[in-house]
Amino acid sequence: MIISIFVIIVTAYLLYKKYNPQGVLILAGILMIMVALLTGVHTLELNKPTGSPVFDLFKVVEETFITNIGRAGLMIMTIGGYVAFMNKIEATNALVYVSMKPLSFFSKHPYLAATITIPIGQMLFLTTPSAAGLGLLLVASIYPVLVHLGVSKLTALSVISAATIFDQGPGSANTALAAELIGETNVFYFIKHQLPLVLPTTAVVMLLYYFNNRYFDRKDKERIERANVEQTTTTEPNTPFTVNAPLYFALLPVFPLILLMVFSPYVGLFDPPIQLNTTTAMLFSLFVSLLFVLIHNRSMKQTFEAFGSFWKGMGNVFVSVVTLIVAADMFSKGLISLGFIDSLISTSTHLGFSGALISILMTLIVFGAAVLMGSGNAAFFSFGPLLPNIAKQLGLPVSAMVLPMQLSASMGRAISPIAGVIVAIAGIAGVSPMELAKRNALPLTGSLIFLLAYHFITL
């Protein structure tokens, strides 16, 4: 516990001093795993051990790369490449131009438009249960519209990230674990437990984000204006611009989102259902887009030149985003290997508080663990299996402890500058992940306080 806290403090200091985050996080993770091995508190679990403890330590890094690239890395790189391709063929500008017609009302109320993005995104999150995946899809489609309406980059990104703060719905991995711990089905847990708590909390989230973003945009007005001048995906807010691409190109940035919704198993349009994931939807949309470009340009050479922007976009995202996600995963593995999470649990259960107070304390610990590890799944999966026994000792229903902890894990993820969704959307938009995490901190902390108060008052 002491070593973990020391490493966390040093890591935070180095990140604050703008040391390379990938290097800091991956070395901190290796150091913690090394200490755990030397002290005997942890053993490495590898798919293919090398036979040497020294080499096994770096085998962990290899397997972490393979796992992340195969799971989320390829998806993030594909979306990043697709966004770059949309910019290249000016489909993003076409989307902005078309969207500005029906959204002209919001030109005088841009922060209202940004706030409405939160519940819309949450509904989409039910069909696309990947925070980074949905975040990047919204960056490709909604983000340029919001910025052109007049809000800052950070405001647009903050409401997009806020759309992913509740891991809810039958397709969520955290929902599946929570339902299993309570002994209910995913759908029943979602309807009976999640929705009654998420709906009022979402209203508070929207209210806090509205005033928080207005305040910080006004406070940082000069800096935000300079940033908007430099951005490449849209033009300055409220200024007319010409679109060289045909207006039907506006369909292309949102086409992957449409595919994922239409072919979602929850929509139920096809029997048997068609299983379509984000990466496949992006690749299919890419080749449909290439066909559009070929028909418009009538030039095979120009079409392939535009296609090159996709690969460059993938490479840029790998360098800036995927490597940081791998480094953050290593840091998370280091904390877990030192028993940091287990120590927090044992400490919280021996403080002599009432059941409700211990539940609140553990919820705050999970929230903090998600911030540190950059993963709502890692935080909740570390604590979750222990909750039934703890709840039994405290005389509480298991759901009373599971529900707030499960939701707080995904809320803490949005405040973590090393979380996949924060790194991914900030990297695509050219914004500091730390600045985005700071923008989310106040409204999400206030929303967590409301969630805990509402949950235990209505329990």
N, C-alpha and C positions, 0 to 999 in steps of 0.2 A: 504493500500500500504506500509506504513512504517513498520507495524507489519510483513507483508509478507517478506520484504527485510531483516528485522532483523532475522527472523527464517531461511531464506535461508543462511545468512552469518554464523549463529551458526551451522546449519546443515553441511555446507561445511567444516567448521573448524573441527567439530567432525569426519567427514569422513576422512579428511586429517590426523587426529591424529589416524586413524585406529580403531575408535570405531566400535562396531558391527553395520554394515550398516542397517540390518533389524530393530534392536531396535531403532536406531536413526531416521530412516525415518518414521516408524509407529508411534512413539511418537510425532514427529514433526507434522505429519498429524492430529493426535488426538488433539494436542494442538491448531492447527489453526482452526479446526472445532469447538472446544470448545469456542474459542474466538469469532468466527463468530456467534455462537448461543447466547452467552452472550450479544453481541452487537446488535443482531437483524438483521444482514445483511444477514443471511442465515437460512433456515429451512431445517431440514433433510427430505429427501424423501426416505422412506423405503418401502419395499414390505410388511413387517409385523412388524409394530411398536410395542414396548413392552408396551407403555402407560406411560413410565417414561422417561423424557429427559436424565437422567443420564445413564440408561441402553441402551437407543436408541443410545447413542454415541458409545457404544461398539458393538451394533447391526450392525453398519456400518462396523466394522471390520469383523464380521461374514459374512455379505453379500458380502463384497469384496473378502473374501476367496472363498466363494461359486462361485461367478461369474468368478474369475480367474481360479480356478481349473476346472470348467466346460467348460470354453472357451479355454484358451491357456494352462492351467496347465497340464491337462491330456495329451495333445499333446506333450508338452515338456518332461514330465516324460516318455512317451512311447518311444520317440526318444532317450532319454538318456538311457533307458533300452536296446533299440535295439543296440545302439553303444557299450554298455558294453558287450552285448551278442556277437556281431561281434568280439570284441577283445578276448573274451573267446574262441571262436571256431577258432580263427586265420584267419577269413575271411578278416579282414583288411590287414593283411600281404600278403594274397594271391592277394588282389586287388593291393597293392603296387608293388608286384613282376610282375604281368601281365602288369600293366600300365607302368612300367619302360622300357619295350621293345620298344613300339612305341614312348615313350617320351624321348628316350635316347638323342635325339638332344638337349633337354632342360637341360640336365645335365650341359652343359656349359653356359646356359642362364636361370638359375632358376627364376630370377626376371621377365623375359619376360613371362615365363609360369604362374607365379603368376598374372601378370597384365592381361593376356588374360582371366583369370578366371572371371574378372569383367563383361565384356559384355556377356559371356556365362551364368553367374549367373543371369544377368538382364533378359535375354530371358526366363530362367526358372522361374523367379519371376512373369512373366506374367501368367503362368499356376499354380503357387503356391503362391497366394497373401498373404502370411503370412511371415513376416520378420523372426520371431523366427523359424518357421517351416522350411523355406528354408535354413536358416543359419545352423540349426542342421543337415539337410540332407546333406549339403555340407561338414560339419565337418565329417560326417560319411563316405563320399565318396572321396571328392577331397582333403581335408586337409592332410591326411597321405601321399598322393602322393606328394603334394607340399613340405612338410617338408623333405621327403626323397630326393627330388631333390636338396635340399640344402638351402632353405630359413628358416628363424626362425619361431617359433610358432606365434609370433605377426604379422609377415608379412603375413603368411598364413591366419590367422584369420582376418586381416585387409582387405584383398581383398575379403574375403567371406562376411564380413559385408558391404563392398562397393557395392556388388551386390544387396543390399537391400535399397540403399539410395534414389531411386526414386520410390515412390508409383505410379506406372503407369499401364496402361492397364485397360480393362473394368471390371476386377474382383476386383479392389482395392476400398476399402470403401471411401478413400479420393477422388479418381477419380469420384465416384458416386456422392458425395456431390458437388464437383467442377462443374461437368456437370449440375447438378440440378440448381446450382446458376447461371450458364450462360444461362440455358435454352436449352441445347443440350443433345443428347444421349451420353452415355459413350463411345461408339466406335468412334463417330464423334469427341468428345473432345480429345480422345487419339490420333487420326490420325492428326487432324488439329492443335491442340495446343501443346500437350505433346511431340510428336516425334520430331518436328522441333527444340525444345529447348533441349530435352534430348540427342539427338544424338551428337551435337557438344560438349555439356557439358561432356558427357561420355568420349569423346576423351581427354579432359583436365583432367578429373579425372584419367584416365589411366596413362597419362604422369606424373602427380603429384605423384601418388602412386608409380610409378616405381622409381623415384629419391628419394622420401621420405623414402621408405622402404630400399633402398640400403644405404642411409646415416645413418639411425638409426641402421641397422644391423651391419654396420661397427663400429659405435660408441659404441654399446653395445655388441661387439663380444664376449668378455670373459663371460659376464653374460648369453648371449644366448647359448653359448656352454655348460655351466653348466646346463642350463635348458633342453637342448636337451638330455643330458646324462640321466636325470631323467625321461624323458617322457616314457609312457608305450604303446602308440598306434603305434609307429614306432621305427625303430632303428636310429642310427646316420646317418646323410646325407652321401650319396655316399659310404656307406660301405655295402658289400654283406651280405646277411642273408639267412638263410634257412627257408623254409615254410613247416610246418608239415601238414597243411591242404591241401586237393586236390585243384588244381588250379581253378576248376570250382566254388569253394566257392567265388571267386572274384566277381561273379555276385551278391552275396547276399547284400553287402553294398549299391549298387546302384539300387537294385530291387525296393524299394519303390519309388524312383525317376522315374524309368521307368513306373511304374504303374500310377503315377500321371500325367505323360505326355501323355501316351496312352489313358487314360480315361478322359482327360481334355475335357470340352465342346467346347473348342476352336479348338481342333483337329478334332472333328466331325466325328469320326469313327463309332459311334453307334447312331442309331435312334430307339427309343428315347434314349437320352444320359444317361450314367451311372454316377451317382453322387458319387464320391469317394473323401473323405477328407483325410488329412494327417494321422490322428490317425488310421482310418480304414486301410489305405494302410500299415502302420507300423505293425499293428497286423496281417494282412494277410501275410505280408512278414515274420513275426516272425514264424508263423506256417509252412510256406513253408521251412524256414531255419531249423526248428526242424526236418522236414522230411528228409532234406539233411543230417543233422547230424546223424539221426537214421540209414539211409542207409549206411553212411560211417562207423560209429562205430559198428553197429549191436549190440548195447547194449542199452536197455531201461534205465538202471540205469545211465549210463554215459550221455545219452541224457537229462534226467531230472536234473542231476547235473549241466549240462551246462545251462539248462533253469533257474536255480536259479540265475544266474548272471544277468538275465533280471530284476528280482524283486529288486535285490540289486542296480542295476543301476538306477531304478526308484526312490528308496528311497534316494539315494545320490543326485539325481537331485532335488528332492523335498526339501531337507534340504538346498541345496546351491543355487538353482535357483528360484524355485516357491515361496518360502517364501520371497525372495528379490523382486520379481515382485509384490507380494501382498503389501509389505511395500511401494514400489515406487508408487503404485496406491493410497494408502492412502495419501501419501505426495502430489500427484497430486490433489486429492479431497480437501485437505486442502487449497492449493493455490487457487483453483477455488472458494471454499466456502467463502474465504476472499475478493473475488472480485479482485484478483490480475490481472487477464487477462483483465477484464473490465476497470480497472484503466489504464492499459497500452494503451488500445485502445483510451480512452478519452483523455489521455495526448498527444498521437501521432497526433490526429486529430485537436489539438488546438495550434500547433506550428507555424502555418502560413507558412509552406513550400509549394512548388509547388506540383502538383498531383504526379509527378514521384518521387520526394523526399520523400513524405509521403508514397508512395507505397514501396519504398526501405526500409524506416524506419520500416514500419509494417512487411515487410518480415523478416528483421533482428530480430524483436521482436518475431515473430512466431518461427524463428530458435532458438532463446534463450529460448523460452518457451518449445520447444521440448526437449532441452538439460536438462532443469530443471525438467520437468515432465517425461522424459523418454518415451514419446509416441508421435509419429507423428500424430496419430488420435486425441488424446486429444487436442493437440495444435491447429490443423487446425479446428476441430469441435468447439472449443471455439471461434475462430475468424471468421470462414467462413460465418455463417449466417448474419454477420454484413456488409460484403463486398459490396453487391449490393447498399445499401443506401450510403455508404461511397464513392464508385466509382461515383455514380450519383452526389453527392455534389462536387466532385473534377473534374467532367467533363471527366472522363476516361471510356473506355470500361470496363465492369466488368471482362472480361478475362485478361485484363492487370494487374489487382490486384490479381485475383484468382490464376493464373498459377504459378507465382514465389513463392507465399506464400504456395501453396499446395505442391510444390516440396521441398521448404526449410524446411518444417515440417519433412519430412522423412529424409532429410539430417542431421538435428539437432539431430534426434534420434540416429544416428550412433556415435555421440560424447558424448552421455550421458552414464555415467557409471551405471545408474540404468535402462536403456532401456532393454526390454525383450530380444531382439536379442543379445545385447552385453553381458548381464549377462549369457544368455543360452550358447552361443558358448564359452565364456571364461571359464565358469564353467566346461563344458565337457572337454576342453583341459587343465584345470588346470592352467589358466593364470588369473591375476588380471583384472577385468573389467575396473578399473581405468587406467591401463597401455594400454589396448586396445583402450579405448576412447582417451587417449592422442596421441596414434599413428595415429588415424584418424583425429585429430584436424587440423593439418596444411593443408593436401591435401583437406579436405572438406571445410575449410574456403576459400582457394584459389579458389576452384571450385564454391563456392557460389558467390564470387566476379565476376567471369567470367559469371556465369548464369545471374546475375542482369545486368551487362554491356551489354551482348549480347541481352538480352530480350528487354531492353529499347532503345537500339540503333536500333534494327530491327523492333521496334513496329510501 
